[in-house]
Amino acid sequence: MPQIKSAIKRVKTQAEANAKNASQLSALRTAIKKYKNAQAAGAENAPELLKAAISAIDKAETKGLIHANKANRDKSRLSQLANK
């Protein structure tokens, strides 16, 4: 544990940020999995879930959770899955 006051504050801030980022990444992965499962099952709400997944990817990219190239790659793969 750090001794310096600013370092103690930094540890606390980093822990909060890590928890927030982990939660947002988990939500992103969940949205993608929901769409993939719906697409595989042939569900009627698959287009709506695709929109939600793409929106989640865009939000994660905007917040810096994932790189822009990964966001574009993921959206492309989901779109290819939708067009099959």
C-alpha positions as CSV (number, residue, x, y, z in Angstrom):
1,M,0.0,0.0,0.0
2,P,1.4,3.4,-0.9
3,Q,2.4,5.9,1.8
4,I,2.1,9.1,-0.1
5,K,-1.3,10.8,0.0
6,S,-1.6,11.3,-3.8
7,A,-0.6,7.7,-4.4
8,I,-3.3,6.5,-2.1
9,K,-5.9,8.6,-3.9
10,R,-4.6,7.3,-7.2
11,V,-5.0,3.6,-6.1
12,K,-8.6,4.3,-5.1
13,T,-9.3,6.1,-8.4
14,Q,-7.8,3.3,-10.4
15,A,-9.8,0.6,-8.5
16,E,-13.0,2.5,-9.3
17,A,-12.1,3.0,-12.9
18,N,-11.2,-0.7,-13.3
19,A,-14.6,-1.8,-11.8
20,K,-16.4,0.6,-14.2
21,N,-14.5,-0.5,-17.2
22,A,-15.0,-4.2,-16.4
23,S,-18.7,-3.7,-16.0
24,Q,-19.0,-1.9,-19.4
25,L,-16.9,-4.5,-21.2
26,S,-19.1,-7.2,-19.7
27,A,-22.2,-5.4,-20.9
28,L,-20.6,-5.2,-24.4
29,R,-19.9,-8.9,-24.5
30,T,-23.4,-9.7,-23.3
31,A,-25.0,-7.7,-26.0
32,I,-22.9,-9.4,-28.7
33,K,-23.7,-12.9,-27.3
34,K,-27.4,-12.1,-27.1
35,Y,-27.4,-11.2,-30.8
36,K,-25.3,-14.2,-31.8
37,N,-27.6,-16.6,-29.9
38,A,-30.7,-15.0,-31.4
39,Q,-29.3,-15.1,-34.9
40,A,-28.4,-18.8,-34.5
41,A,-31.9,-19.6,-33.2
42,G,-33.6,-17.6,-35.9
43,A,-35.3,-15.3,-33.5
44,E,-37.6,-12.5,-34.7
45,N,-35.9,-9.8,-32.6
46,A,-32.4,-10.4,-34.1
47,P,-32.4,-7.1,-36.0
48,E,-33.1,-5.2,-32.8
49,L,-30.4,-7.1,-31.0
50,L,-28.0,-6.3,-33.8
51,K,-28.7,-2.6,-33.4
52,A,-28.2,-2.9,-29.7
53,A,-24.9,-4.8,-30.1
54,I,-23.6,-2.2,-32.6
55,S,-24.6,0.6,-30.3
56,A,-22.8,-1.1,-27.4
57,I,-19.6,-1.5,-29.6
58,D,-19.8,2.2,-30.6
59,K,-20.1,3.3,-27.0
60,A,-17.2,1.2,-25.9
61,E,-15.1,2.6,-28.7
62,T,-16.1,6.2,-27.7
63,K,-15.2,5.6,-24.1
64,G,-11.8,4.1,-25.1
65,L,-12.6,0.6,-23.8
66,I,-11.7,-1.0,-27.2
67,H,-9.6,0.2,-30.1
68,A,-11.3,1.7,-33.2
69,N,-10.0,-1.1,-35.4
70,K,-11.5,-3.8,-33.1
71,A,-14.8,-1.9,-33.0
72,N,-15.0,-1.8,-36.8
73,R,-13.9,-5.5,-37.1
74,D,-16.6,-6.6,-34.6
75,K,-19.3,-4.6,-36.3
76,S,-18.2,-6.0,-39.7
77,R,-18.4,-9.6,-38.4
78,L,-21.8,-9.1,-36.9
79,S,-23.1,-7.6,-40.2
80,Q,-21.7,-10.5,-42.1
81,L,-23.5,-12.9,-39.7
82,A,-26.7,-10.9,-40.3
83,N,-26.4,-11.2,-44.1
84,K,-26.0,-15.0,-44.1
